[in-house]
Amino acid sequence: MKRPKPTSSLRMGDSDSDYSTEYTPEDYIFPATARHPLLTITAQTVVPPPPEFLLNLRLKNEEISGRRLWAGSVVLGCYLRAQYEPLSSKQTDICELGCGSGVLGMMLSKTLSPSSDISLCLTDNDSVALDLCRENLQLNSLNYLTVGNYAWGEDTSAENDGCCIKGSKFDVVIAGDVMYKEGLPELFFKAASDILVPDGVMYICHVPRYTVTHDVVVRAAGEAGFVIETVAEGNDVVCEDVKEVSVPRRRRFGIAFWTNKE
């Protein structure tokens, strides 16, 4: 699924540490499906930094998690490739929450037909991750996609110039493995509810953590007014080639289809 490229890394400083975060390009390969040929996405992602650097970030309540590719994004990407029709049957505006390096959104853009009347907006609240995403869009000739800052829970009205959403509503929201610590599920589903149309839907893939189990996520979704339909979980990996390299051992994941009640 992942093929490192033997090139020099891009370096970006993140704090007052002597260590400078490194980014290196890799090829992420999505297997062929009944509808689509094999797809390769080239993306810069963060090189795992030393433990002391991560500890320093934690003490400052900072993180770089959005600048790597997580299992949930890969698995959700393969599922959406296999379930192409629901996203291509009508004019659709799609928003990704927590796009990080942009791999999931880029995969979806290349999977959808260029002639389809579909728009895709990639959002994150990490300015460095957004810069990384824009560079990755250039690497894959996808510069036309919309990329911008959106902090979950912030004002999305047209008057808020700091928010890339600015009053927009979307038919579909997608998100990979973005709920990885306490407090995020509530913020996430509030954000999704704010930007979805009344009959909108959402596809997410959640890999549970100790403090963010599936039950925690399902409860937060219900409180925000969503109805869940689980479409894949456990070992029901959509692409067999993905399983060994992308799904953490001894962890269950779930791909869910969420419907806005309102």
Secondary structure as UniProt FT lines:
FT   STRAND          2..4
FT   STRAND          10..12
FT   STRAND          21..30
FT   STRAND          39..46
FT   HELIX           51..59
FT   TURN            60..61
FT   HELIX           65..67
FT   HELIX           71..82
FT   HELIX           84..88
FT   STRAND          92..97
FT   TURN            100..101
FT   HELIX           103..111
FT   TURN            114..115
FT   STRAND          118..124
FT   HELIX           127..139
FT   TURN            140..141
FT   TURN            143..144
FT   STRAND          146..149
FT   TURN            152..153
FT   TURN            158..159
FT   TURN            161..162
FT   TURN            166..167
FT   STRAND          170..175
FT   TURN            182..183
FT   HELIX           184..195
FT   STRAND          196..206
FT   HELIX           214..223
FT   TURN            224..225
FT   STRAND          226..233
FT   TURN            234..235
FT   HELIX           240..246
FT   TURN            249..250
FT   STRAND          254..260
//
